[in-house]
Amino acid sequence: MSQPKPITLSEARERVTLSIAEAAYLLGASPSWTYAEAERGGLPMRRYQGRILVLAQPFIRQFEEAS
């Protein structure tokens, strides 16, 4: 499996959802930690067809508030 293309914050602003790998890249965290954090409710997410998708706009607000 190939690595996803790194995403910038400005690209994320134009999206509705982000993958766990993309959110992890923006956070500077591992995908496994990001997945666990989403499962705990620490990241805004929705399940869709077995995947966890991070909701981009609420995630960005959290990301900016924490900076």
C-alpha positions in Angstrom: 0.0 0.0 0.0 1.4 3.4 -1.0 1.7 6.4 1.3 -1.0 9.1 0.7 0.2 12.4 -0.7 0.8 14.8 2.1 -1.9 17.4 2.4 -1.6 21.1 3.3 -3.8 22.9 5.6 -5.1 25.1 2.8 -6.0 22.0 0.8 -7.8 20.6 3.8 -9.8 23.7 4.1 -11.4 22.9 0.7 -12.4 19.4 1.7 -15.4 18.0 3.4 -13.6 15.0 4.9 -10.1 13.8 5.5 -8.7 10.3 5.8 -7.1 9.2 9.0 -3.7 9.3 7.3 -4.3 12.9 6.1 -5.4 14.0 9.5 -2.4 12.3 11.1 -0.1 14.1 8.7 -1.5 17.5 9.6 -1.2 16.7 13.3 2.3 15.3 13.0 1.0 12.1 14.6 0.9 8.4 13.6 -2.1 7.1 11.8 -2.6 4.5 14.6 -2.7 7.3 17.3 -5.0 9.4 15.1 -7.4 6.4 14.6 -7.5 5.7 18.3 -8.1 9.4 19.1 -11.0 9.4 16.6 -12.4 6.3 18.2 -12.2 7.9 21.7 -14.2 11.0 20.4 -11.2 13.3 20.4 -11.6 14.1 16.7 -14.7 14.9 14.7 -15.5 11.9 12.6 -18.1 9.8 10.8 -18.1 6.2 9.7 -18.9 5.6 6.1 -18.9 2.2 4.5 -16.5 0.8 7.1 -14.1 3.8 6.9 -13.5 6.5 9.5 -13.5 9.9 7.9 -12.5 13.0 9.8 -14.8 16.0 9.3 -12.5 18.6 7.8 -13.9 21.9 9.0 -14.5 20.9 12.7 -11.0 19.2 12.6 -9.4 22.4 11.3 -11.1 24.5 14.0 -9.8 22.2 16.7 -6.4 22.2 15.0 -6.2 26.0 15.0 -7.5 26.4 18.5 -4.8 24.0 19.8 -2.0 25.9 17.9 
